[in-house]
């Protein structure tokens, strides 16, 4: 299926969050994982032959990755496989070329995964982003690539936009980085490392490292394609030089994108089933069943599906979400209806996401009557009566979905720009309505 034939169902503009007084009861299929799609695209681009991604995500972030790789000389073809959420992708590696501009949009994975690949290109590559994402941290990546001998012109800003002056090769070797701001710095280096002359030895020097499951995801994806990776110590990774094997890879559903739908079961006192839930996954969203169970849900698995059913109420907890910080907005959306305060720790780095998520969540809650306070590494939510009002998305897809979740129980909540959900889930409003109507997968 060509790009022209595939029509995204994304909705834009102000969105009046539907109130749902009844208990939801629905079975849903969630589109593919953004994190896996973008990692597999990069690995396929440097593999030893054409590969295929089955059921990949088609969203703003994945589209940016496809466009970035095409700009570097990689062939990517859309092939209709009859999937509800869009075509498969056939990736044909080519000699990485420069002389191009890569617009990363708001995609952190694109800016941090493409920068090392650009060093392998044969000429200059300009990396830029949407004006709302130029603030996202890139200094760690710039510093690491310079230590590896890559020539980067950032005009002294240590941020986007900057030009990578590719010379067709990177020698590799040992590099020390402080990836406390994002695990994507480690993943970006690991993904390109097989094509470095001598591989790569990454040493993380910071006190903390968020979202470790995402690094595990990167390592597993590389290992499945024959790349050997060793971990000689905590915070160290050694990647041997080599060429990843071309493969056909089926992309798992995005488990973090499933979070607001599963949370809706608790908020409405109902039941939601998500099909295709993997038995094993390196996605941070794989922690959802345990988290939701701790908050009072009944969780079960059957025939490859995960079902979350409301219990007697929502429990307030003290949670360390350092391994799954992207779930923070959804957990906040549950915490406002809990029987006690909820403290979320280990997520200080989400201040550097699409927006400062901690400040945005607190500000949005207070604007509709909620109570929350900022902590050095997270926030604390105190349940309080809520009222309607505008819920700013702050150019952040997870802020938008949290507004929809709260709006299930609070009349008059309006998300100012629901189109932000297209970043990772263009079908959000379609699936949300399907859930409320009791639709099937």
C-alpha positions in Angstrom: 0.0 0.0 0.0 1.5 3.3 -1.0 1.7 6.3 1.3 -0.9 8.0 -0.8 -3.4 5.2 -0.3 -3.0 4.9 3.4 -5.1 7.5 5.2 -4.3 8.3 8.8 -7.4 8.5 11.0 -5.9 11.1 13.3 -8.1 13.9 14.6 -6.9 17.5 15.3 -8.1 20.4 17.3 -10.0 20.9 20.5 -11.5 17.6 21.8 -14.3 17.4 24.4 -13.4 14.4 26.4 -16.4 12.0 26.5 -17.8 11.4 29.9 -18.7 7.8 30.5 -21.0 7.0 33.4 -21.3 3.3 32.7 -18.6 0.7 33.1 -16.6 0.2 29.9 -16.4 -3.3 28.5 -14.3 -3.7 25.4 -11.7 -5.7 23.6 -9.1 -3.7 21.6 -6.1 -4.2 19.3 -3.4 -1.5 19.8 -1.1 -0.6 16.9 2.7 -1.4 17.0 5.3 -0.2 19.4 6.9 3.1 18.4 10.1 2.2 20.3 10.4 -1.2 18.6 9.5 0.2 15.2 12.1 2.9 15.2 14.8 0.6 16.6 14.1 -2.1 14.0 14.1 0.5 11.2 17.6 1.6 12.1 18.9 -2.0 12.4 17.3 -3.0 9.1 18.9 0.0 7.5 22.4 -1.3 8.3 21.7 -5.0 7.8 23.2 -7.3 5.2 20.2 -7.3 2.9 16.5 -6.4 2.6 14.3 -7.0 5.7 10.6 -6.6 6.5 8.8 -5.0 9.5 5.4 -6.7 10.0 2.7 -4.6 11.6 4.9 -1.6 12.3 3.6 1.6 13.8 2.5 4.3 11.4 2.6 7.6 13.3 4.4 11.0 13.2 7.4 9.6 15.0 7.8 6.5 12.8 7.2 8.6 9.7 10.0 10.9 10.7 12.3 7.9 11.1 11.4 6.5 7.7 12.0 10.0 6.1 15.3 10.3 7.9 16.6 6.9 6.7 15.5 7.6 3.2 17.4 10.9 3.3 20.5 8.9 4.2 20.0 6.6 1.2 18.1 3.7 2.6 15.3 2.2 0.6 11.9 1.8 2.4 8.9 0.5 0.6 5.3 0.2 2.0 3.7 -3.1 1.2 0.0 -3.8 1.7 -0.5 -6.8 4.0 -4.2 -6.1 4.8 -3.4 -4.8 8.3 -5.9 -2.5 10.0 -3.3 0.0 10.9 -1.3 0.3 7.7 1.2 -1.5 5.5 4.3 -3.5 6.3 7.7 -1.9 5.6 10.4 -3.5 3.4 13.8 -1.9 4.2 16.7 -2.2 1.7 20.0 -1.0 3.0 22.2 1.2 0.9 25.5 3.1 1.3 24.7 5.9 3.7 25.0 9.2 2.0 24.9 12.8 3.2 24.1 16.1 1.6 20.7 16.0 3.2 18.6 17.5 6.0 16.8 15.4 8.6 13.9 17.0 10.3 13.3 15.0 13.5 10.0 16.7 14.3 9.3 16.0 17.9 10.8 12.5 17.9 13.5 11.9 20.5 14.3 8.5 19.0 15.0 10.1 15.6 17.3 12.8 16.8 19.3 10.4 19.1 19.3 7.4 16.8 20.1 9.2 13.5 22.9 11.3 14.8 25.4 8.4 15.1 24.3 7.0 11.7 24.9 10.4 10.2 28.6 10.0 11.2 28.7 7.0 9.0 27.3 8.9 6.0 29.6 10.1 3.1 28.8 13.8 3.5 27.3 16.4 5.7 23.9 15.8 7.4 21.9 18.6 9.0 19.8 17.5 11.9 17.0 19.8 13.0 13.6 19.5 14.7 10.2 21.1 15.3 10.6 24.4 17.2 8.9 22.8 20.2 11.6 20.1 20.3 14.7 22.1 19.9 15.1 22.2 23.6 15.4 18.5 24.0 18.8 17.4 25.4 21.4 16.5 22.8 24.6 17.6 24.4 25.4 14.1 25.7 25.2 12.7 22.2 27.2 15.5 20.6 29.9 15.1 23.3 30.0 11.3 22.8 30.3 11.5 19.0 33.0 14.0 19.2 34.9 11.8 21.6 34.6 9.1 18.9 36.1 11.4 16.3 32.9 12.6 14.6 33.0 16.2 13.4 29.9 18.1 14.5 29.2 21.8 14.0 26.6 22.9 16.6 27.8 26.6 16.7 28.5 26.1 20.4 24.9 25.4 21.4 25.2 21.7 22.3 21.7 21.4 20.9 19.7 21.1 17.6 20.1 22.1 14.9 23.6 20.9 14.2 25.5 19.4 11.3 27.2 16.1 11.3 30.1 16.1 8.9 30.1 12.5 7.8 33.2 10.8 6.4 31.8 7.4 5.8 33.2 5.7 8.8 33.6 5.9 12.6 36.4 4.1 14.2 34.6 3.4 17.5 36.3 2.2 20.7 35.6 3.3 24.3 33.4 6.3 25.1 32.1 7.6 28.5 28.8 9.3 28.7 26.4 10.5 31.3 23.0 9.3 30.1 21.0 10.4 33.1 18.9 12.6 30.9 17.7 9.8 28.6 18.5 6.1 27.9 18.1 7.0 24.2 21.7 8.3 24.2 22.9 4.8 25.0 20.5 3.1 22.6 21.4 5.5 19.8 25.1 4.6 20.1 24.5 0.9 20.5 22.3 0.8 17.4 25.0 2.2 15.1 27.9 0.6 16.9 28.0 -2.7 14.8 29.1 -0.6 11.8 31.9 1.2 13.7 35.4 -0.1 12.6 36.2 -1.7 16.0 32.8 -1.7 17.6 32.0 0.3 20.7 32.5 0.1 24.5 30.0 2.5 26.2 30.5 3.4 29.9 27.7 5.3 31.6 29.2 7.6 34.3 26.0 9.1 35.7 24.4 8.3 39.1 21.1 7.1 37.5 20.0 5.7 34.2 16.3 6.0 33.4 14.2 3.6 31.4 16.5 0.6 31.5 14.0 -1.6 29.7 14.5 0.5 26.6 18.2 -0.3 26.6 17.4 -4.0 27.1 15.0 -3.6 24.1 17.9 -2.3 22.0 20.2 -5.1 23.0 17.6 -7.8 22.4 16.8 -6.4 18.9 20.5 -6.3 18.0 21.2 -9.8 19.4 18.3 -11.3 17.4 20.1 -10.1 14.3 23.4 -11.8 15.3 25.2 -8.9 16.9 27.2 -9.8 20.0 26.9 -7.5 23.0 28.6 -8.0 26.4 27.9 -6.2 29.7 31.1 -6.4 31.6 29.7 -4.3 34.5 26.7 -2.4 35.5 26.3 0.6 33.1 28.8 -0.8 30.5 28.1 -2.3 27.1 30.5 -3.7 24.5 29.3 -4.1 21.0 31.3 -6.1 18.5 31.7 -4.8 15.0 29.6 -6.7 12.4 26.7 -6.5 10.1 23.2 -7.3 11.4 21.4 -10.1 9.6 18.4 -9.1 7.5 15.2 -10.6 9.0 11.4 -10.3 9.0 10.4 -8.9 12.3 6.9 -8.7 13.7 6.3 -5.6 15.8 4.6 -6.0 19.2 1.6 -3.8 20.1 2.7 -0.6 21.9 2.1 -1.5 25.5 2.5 2.1 26.8 -0.1 3.3 24.3 -2.4 0.6 25.8 -2.1 2.3 29.2 -4.9 4.8 29.1 -7.3 2.2 27.7 -6.5 -0.3 30.5 -6.6 2.5 33.0 -10.1 3.3 31.8 -11.3 0.0 33.2 -10.4 1.2 36.7 -11.7 4.7 36.2 -15.2 3.5 35.0 -15.4 0.3 37.1 -15.3 -1.8 34.0 -13.2 -4.2 32.0 -10.8 -3.8 29.0 -9.0 -6.5 27.1 -6.0 -5.8 24.8 -5.2 -8.5 22.3 -1.7 -9.6 21.3 -0.1 -8.9 24.7 3.3 -10.6 24.6 4.3 -13.1 27.2 7.8 -11.5 27.3 8.6 -7.9 26.3 11.3 -5.4 26.9 8.8 -2.6 26.6 8.4 -0.5 29.8 4.7 -0.9 29.3 5.1 -4.6 30.2 5.2 -3.4 33.8 1.6 -2.2 33.5 -0.1 -5.4 34.7 1.8 -5.3 38.0 1.3 -1.6 38.5 -2.4 -1.7 37.8 -2.8 -4.8 40.1 -1.1 -2.8 42.9 -3.6 0.0 42.3 -6.5 -2.3 42.8 -7.2 -3.9 39.4 -7.8 -7.6 38.7 -5.5 -8.6 35.9 -5.6 -11.8 33.9 -4.2 -13.3 30.7 -5.8 -15.7 28.3 -5.1 -16.7 24.7 -2.5 -14.0 24.2 -4.7 -11.2 25.6 -4.5 -9.1 28.7 -7.6 -8.2 30.6 -7.8 -5.5 33.3 -11.0 -5.4 35.4 -11.8 -2.9 38.1 -11.7 -4.0 41.7 -13.3 -2.2 44.7 -11.5 1.1 44.0 -8.2 2.7 43.1 -5.4 2.6 45.6 -3.0 5.4 46.2 0.6 4.1 46.2 4.3 5.1 46.5 5.7 4.1 43.1 9.2 4.1 41.6 8.6 4.5 37.9 12.2 5.0 36.9 12.0 1.9 34.6 8.8 3.0 33.0 8.6 6.8 33.3 6.5 7.1 30.1 3.6 5.7 32.2 3.7 8.6 34.6 0.9 10.7 32.9 -1.5 7.7 32.9 -0.7 6.8 36.5 -1.4 10.4 37.4 -4.8 10.1 35.6 -5.6 7.2 37.9 -4.2 8.8 41.0 -6.6 11.7 41.0 -9.4 9.1 41.7 -7.5 7.1 44.2 -8.4 6.5 47.9 -5.2 8.1 49.1 -2.3 10.2 47.8 0.1 8.7 45.2 3.8 9.5 45.1 5.7 8.8 41.9 9.5 8.7 42.1 12.4 8.2 39.8 11.0 10.3 36.9 12.8 13.6 37.2 14.2 13.2 33.7 10.7 13.6 32.2 11.1 17.3 32.6 13.1 17.1 29.3 10.4 15.2 27.2 8.1 16.9 24.7 7.3 19.2 27.6 8.3 19.4 31.2 5.8 16.6 32.1 6.0 17.1 35.8 5.2 20.8 35.6 2.6 20.3 33.0 0.8 17.6 34.9 0.8 19.6 38.1 -0.4 22.8 36.3 -3.1 21.0 34.5 -4.4 19.3 37.6 -4.5 22.5 39.6 -6.4 24.2 36.8 -9.3 21.8 37.2 -9.3 21.7 41.0 -6.7 19.0 41.6 -3.9 18.9 44.2 -0.3 17.9 43.3 3.2 18.9 44.4 6.5 18.6 42.7 9.3 16.5 44.1 13.0 16.5 43.2 12.5 13.3 41.2 8.8 13.1 40.6 5.5 14.3 42.0 2.8 13.6 44.6 -0.9 13.6 43.7 -3.5 14.2 46.4 -7.1 13.2 45.4 -9.5 16.2 45.4 -12.8 17.0 43.7 -12.2 18.0 40.1 -14.2 20.2 37.7 -14.2 20.8 34.0 -11.8 23.1 32.1 -9.3 23.2 29.3 -6.6 20.5 29.6 -3.5 21.8 27.6 -1.7 19.0 25.7 1.6 21.0 25.7 2.5 19.4 22.3 2.7 16.1 24.3 0.7 13.0 23.2 0.7 11.4 26.7 -0.6 14.7 28.3 -3.5 14.5 25.8 -4.5 10.9 26.5 -4.4 11.7 30.3 -6.9 14.5 29.8 -9.2 12.0 28.0 -8.8 9.5 30.9 -9.7 12.1 33.5 -12.6 13.3 31.3 -14.3 9.9 31.6 -15.3 10.9 35.1 -15.1 14.7 35.1 -17.6 16.5 32.8 -16.3 19.5 30.8 -12.7 18.5 30.3 -11.5 19.7 26.9 -8.1 18.8 25.5 -6.8 21.8 23.5 -5.1 19.8 20.8 -5.9 16.1 20.5 -3.8 16.0 17.3 -0.7 15.6 19.5 -1.7 11.9 19.9 -0.7 11.4 16.3 2.9 11.3 17.5 2.6 7.7 18.5 -1.1 6.8 18.1 -3.0 8.5 15.3 -5.9 6.2 15.9 -6.4 7.3 19.5 -9.8 9.0 19.2 -11.1 6.2 17.0 -10.0 3.5 19.5 -11.3 5.6 22.5 -14.7 5.8 20.9 -14.6 2.1 20.1 -13.9 1.3 23.7 -16.7 3.5 25.0 -19.1 1.8 22.6 -18.0 -1.6 23.8 -16.4 -2.5 20.5 -14.4 -5.6 19.7 -10.8 -5.9 18.4 
